[in-house]
């Protein structure tokens, strides 16, 4: 039956399923939670490319709502998204509605999901939470993203809890975001859809959690001079309605944890997670499909395209922005339609030179990368410009499925006239360890380049790198062009 013909039945079925499954208390074996779509989105947010349903083994099939998600700012295509939560085992069925297909693939390649085809329908059994996508005849722009999560934590209690129940929520009059106060616990129940962002500027001791959806919020989660913040479990879907519509900006902040999030962006400058002049930041267990850098680490204090610019009062800041350090990014699945996947970035402040240090990227899957600007290509990338020093950086256990266009490695200490006003202070101590690239796609040459003795690349170690299953034992083996002021480069 078409959703268009009987939307009320589908919404009611999903709501009953949610209430029977519950959203509080410990998860039981073979527990399945599905969530209703608010009536305000029933017709305007749906994509009819696929029909998807899920059940516990032997149970009744539950129809899922297939959200339309815009991807790839270059082409602005509509992919699909479904989500549900479970514990134990569930069975999933997917039917492609528009046209036949010959084959189907799963991304990333490390996924344990193995679809079985019966006619026009795919059958899958899931025994653990996983975020992945299905491509029919390698169509990467109109594919299906499946977010199969673990049941989210129970709703907290107390006077400082801000609760969003199932339904459609908009910000207070005159605002495009939901204000949050220090000490609050914000919980978004399954089926809660918020048409707005979270402004976390200047706050402390805040937690945001629950299986809610931020629908086309713009700059979804903004932190400026915030501390002791935890954000988990949310799903964020953005369009190209606003420039710089990112999943999260973390700026001039400390003690931030960002976990179990799913995010989609498709606009200009729409990074996934943008971290700058911050410290003690953990980003883990997430899924991002973005149209700019997936995870980027900078050293610039002010952001002209963020929600609020730093105050220009002429009075010295008693707590000025400092170095960016102790950044940990782990257990991520990334799909990059534009720009870099993992990037230590070029922006800095020449009047107040800073250092980016002690940054680790570990256990990362890159399903696809596409970038046609040679200066800004790279799955693994670092660029020292604007008086910034980059040191003690590690990229480890990275699996790269496909590079449509772009570079596997792009390590540069330089001075790019498009973005820099002065050279950087160089890169010293960068490790690339246990990186496997399938060789699929058409990548360009990787680069390691220094500008001068003052802006040099030093002490880069590449250990256990493979391309197309072959070990890379030298720059030539890895199609890496080494030039300029580079010293201490070693392959192991």
N, C-alpha and C positions, 0 to 999 in steps of 0.2 A: 504493500500500500504506500502511496506517495505521502511524504510529510505534508506536502501542500494540501492534500485532501483531508487530512485529519490531524492537524497539529496538536489539538487539545488532548487527544488520546495519548500521543507520544509524550507530551509534557507531563500528563498525569501519571503515566506508567513510570517515567523516570523519577517523579517525586515520591510515589509509593515505594519504589525500589530503594530510594535513599532513606526514607523513614524506617523501612523494615531493616535495612542494613545498619542504620545508625551511624552517627559520626563521633560518638564518644565511647570511651571504654576501650579495653584491650581488643585487638583484632583476633578473630577466631579463624580456624582453618577453613579454607575455601569461602572466605568472606568477599563479597563483591559490592562495591559502592558505585552507583551511577548517579548523575546529577542532572537536574532539570535546566533547561534553557529558559531565561526570562522571556515572557511574551513580547517584550520590546525588541528582542533580537531574533525571534522565531523565523521570520521571513528575510530580514535584511542581512543576516550574518551567515546564512546557510550556503554551503556549496554542494551541489547535487552530483558531483563527479563520482562519488562512492556511496555505497550503503554499507554500514558497519554495525555489527551487533556482537554482544558478548554474553557469556553465561558461566556459571560454575558447572563442573561436569555433571551432566544429567539434569541440570536445572532448566528453567525457562529462559529463552533468549530475551535479551534486553536491547532495544534499539538505541544506538548512540546518536547524538546530534553532531553532524559534521560541520564544524566551523570553517568559514572561509578565511584564510590567512594570506595576506599579500606578501610576496617574496621578491627579491632581486630588483633593486632600484633601477637597474638598466632596462628591464623589460616589464616590470610591474605585473607579474603573473599571479594568479590565484591558486594557491595550494590548499590543502585540507588538513584539518586537525580534529582528532577525537581524544577524549581523555576519560579515564575512570581509575578507580583504586581497588586493590584487591590484596588478599593474603591467602596463601595456599596455591591453588591451581585454577586457572580460567581458560576457557576456549573462546577463540575469536574467529569471526568470519568477515570477509571483505569481498564485496562485489564491485567491479568497475562498471559504471552505468553507461558510459558514452563511448561506444566503439569496442572492438575486439582488441585483444593483446596476445602476444606470443610468449613473452617471458616476463618475469618479475624479479627484482633484486631488492636486497635489504641493505640499508645504510645505518650506521657504519658497518664495515665488513666484520668487525669483531662481535657483532650481535650474535646471540645464541638462537635467535628466532629462525625457524625453518618452515616457511610456508609450504603447505601441500595443496595442490590444485585439483579441484574436481569440477570439470567444465569451466564455467565462468567465475567460480567462487574459490577464494583462497581460505584454507583452514589453518589455524595456528593454535598451539597450546603454550601458555605462558606459566612458568612456575616461579618466577621472580619478577619484581618490578623492573621495567626497562623503558627507555625512550628511544624510538627508532623510526625509520621511515621506509615506505615501500615505493619503488619506482616501477612503473609499468612500461615496458619497452624503453627503458632508460630515460623516461621523461622526468627530468629533474626540476622542472618548474611548476608542474601540476601534480606533484606527488602527494602522498598521504602520510602525515606525521601522527604517530600513535604514542600517547603519553600514558603508560600503564604504571601508576604509582603505587606506593605503599599507603595504607590508610593514614591520613594526617593525624597529628597529635590532637588530643581532646581539647575542647574549648576551655581556656583558663577561666578562673573565677576571681572575683575581687572587685573593688570599687574602681580600679584603674583600667578595667577591661573595656575596650571599644569593640562592639560586635556587629558584624554585617551578616545577616541571615540570607538564605536563598532569595534571589530576586535581583532587580536592577537598581543600582544606587548611583546618584550623582552628587557632586561636591556641593557645599553650601553656596548660596547665591553669590554670584560675582567672582567665584574662584574656579580654577581648572584643576584643583588638587584638593586632597583631603588633609587638613592640618592635623599634626600629631604633636602631643605634648610629652615632655620628659616624664619618664616613669610609666608610660602607658603600655598596655598589651593589646595589640590590635589583632583580632581574629576574624578571618573571612571563611565562613562555612562553605561547604560544597554547594554549588549552585548560586553563590553570590557573584555577581558581575558588577564591577565598579567602572563607571565611565569617567575616569579621572586618575590622577597620579597621587603619590605620597610625597609631601614636602617634609623632609627630616632635617632641615637646616637649623643648626644651633641647639639640637636636642641631645639628651643623654639617657641611657638606661631604657631603651625601647626595644620591644620585640613585635614583629609582624609575622603572622603565620596563618596556616589553614589553606584548604584547597579552593581558594577563590581565583577569579580571573579578572585581570585588569584589561579592559577592552579599549583599545585605541587611546591610551592615556596621554600620548606625547612623551615627554621626558618622565619616564614612569616612576623612578625612585631617585630622588636627589638628596645627597648628603653634603652639607657644607659646615665645617667646624662642629661635627657631631662625634660622639664617642659612646662606646658600649651599646652597639646596635646589632640586633640579629634579625635577619629576614629569611624566611624559609617557606618552601612548598608552593609558592604562588605560580600562576601561569600569566604571562604578559604577552599580549598580541597588539602590535602597533602597525599602522599603515604609513604612507608617505605624506600624511596630512600636515605634519610639522617637520621642519629640519631638525637634525640632532635629536630625534625621538629615540632615545636610548633606553636600554633596560635599566641601567643604574649608573649614576655618577657618584663617585666617592672622592671627595676633595677636602683637603685640610682636616682629615678625620682620623680617628684611631679606635682600635679594638672593634672591628666590624667583621661580622660573619654572615656570609651569603651562601645559602645551601639549598639543594633540592629545588631549584627554580628552573622553569622553562620559559624561554623568551624568543620572540620573533620581531625583527625590525625590517623595514623596507625603504626608508627614506634617506635623503642625503645626510651624510655624517652620522648615520645611525649606528654607532658602536653598540656592542653588547654591554660590556662592563668597562668603564673608564675610571682608572684609579690614579690620583695625583696628589703629591705632597701629603701623603697619608702613611700610616704605619700600623703594623699588627692587623693585617687584613687577611682573611681567609675566604676563598671562593672555592666551593667544592660541590660535586655531585649535581651538575647542572647540564642542561641542553640548550644550546643557542643556535638559531639560524638568523644571520644578520647580514646587513648590506653595508657594513664598514668593519673596522677591526673588531674581532670577537672579544678578546680581552687585551686591554692596552694599559701600560703603566707609564705615567708621565712625571715630570718634575716642575710643572708650571703652576703658579699659585692662583692665577685668575683664569676664568673661562668665559670669554665673551659671548658664547652661545649657550651657557648654562642659565638656569632660571634666574639666579641673582649674581650680579657682578660684585667683586670685592669692593668694599667702600673706598672711595677716593677722597678722603677727608684731609689729607696732608698730615694727619696725626699718626705717628708710628704705632703699628699694631703691637700691643704688649705681649702677644703670643704669635709671633710671625710664623707663617708657613715654613716648614723645614724640609729635610730630606724625605724621600720616599724609600721606606725600607720594611723588611719583614713582611713580604707579600707572598702568600702561598696559594697557588691555584692548582687544584687536583680533581681527578675523576670527572672530567668534562667531555661532552660530546659536542662537536662544533661543525657547523655548515656555514661557510663563508662565501656569500655571493659577490662581495666586493672587498678588496683590501686584504689586511693581514689576519692571520689566525691568532698568533701569540706575539705580542709586540712590546718591546721596551722602547719608548718613543722619543721623538726628536725635540719636543717642545721643552723650553726651560726659561729661566729669567736671567738675562745677562747681568743685570744690576745686583743680583743676589744668587750667585752660582750654587747649584745644589747637586746632590749625589743621589742616584738610584742604586740601591744595593740590597743584597740578600733577598733576591726574588727567585722563587722556584715554581716551575710548571711541571707537573708530574701526572702521568697516567691520563693522557689526552688522546682522543680520537678526532681526527679531522676527516669528515666524510667527503668534503669537496671544497676547493678553493679556486676563486676566479678573480684576477686583477690584471688589467691591461696597461697600467701606468708603471713603467719600469722602476721608477724611484720607490714605489710603495708596494712592491710585491714581496711576499714571504710568508710561509707557514711559520717558520722560526725566524724572528727578525729583531734587530736592535739597531738604533741609529742615535749616535751621540752628536747633538747640535746644541746651540744656544748655551754654551758654557757648562753643559751638564756632563758629569762624570758617571759612567755606568760601570759597576763592578760587582763581582761575585753573583753571577746569574747562572741558573741551571735549568736546562730543558731536558727532561728525562722521560722515558717510556711513552714516546709519542708515535702514534700509528697514523699514517697518511694514506688515504684510499685513492684520491684522485686530485690532480692539479690541472684544472681546465686551462688556465693561463696563470703565470706567476712563477715564483721561485720557491724552492724548498728551504733554502737558507739565504738570508740577506743581512749581513753584519757589517755596518759601516760607521766609521767615525769621520764626520765631515762637516760641511757647511752648505746646506741646500738653499739656494737663493729664493726659492718659492716660500719657504717657511721659517728659515733661520735668519737672524740678524748678526750672528757670530758663529764661529766654529764651536764644537763641543770640546770637552777636555779628555775625550777618549773612552775606550772600553778596555777594562783590565780584569781578566778572570771570568771567562764564560765557558760553560761546559755543555756539550750536546752529547747525551748518553742514551743508548738503547732507543734509537729512532729507526723506524722501518717505513719506507715508502714503497708502495706497490710498483711504481713506475707508470701507472695509468695516466693518460692525459698528454699534454704537450707543454711541459715546464720549460722555462728559459734557464740560462746558466745561473747557478747560485753565485753569490758574491761575498768575499771578505776583503774589505778595503779600508785603509787608513789614509788620512790626509797629510799629516806632518808629524814630526817628533812630539809636538804638543797635543796633537789630535790623532793618536795612534790606536791601533787595535793590538792588544797584548794578551798573551797567555790564553789562547782559545784551545780547548781540548775537545776533540771529536772521537767518541768511543762507541764502538758497536753500532755504526750507522750502516744500513743496508738499503739498496735501491733495486727493486725488481728481484729481490731475493739474493743479490750479490753483495758481499761485504765491501765497504768502501775503506781502502787503506791509504788513500792519498787524495789530494785535491783533484787530480786528473780523473781518478776513479769515480768521484762524485760529481763531475761536471761543475767544479767550483773554481771560479776565477779569483785568484788572490793577487792583489796589487796594492801599491802605495806603501804606507808605513805599517807593516804587519810583522810582529815578532812573537816567538813562542807558540806558533801553531803546531799542534801535534795530532796525529791520528793513532788510535789504539784499537 
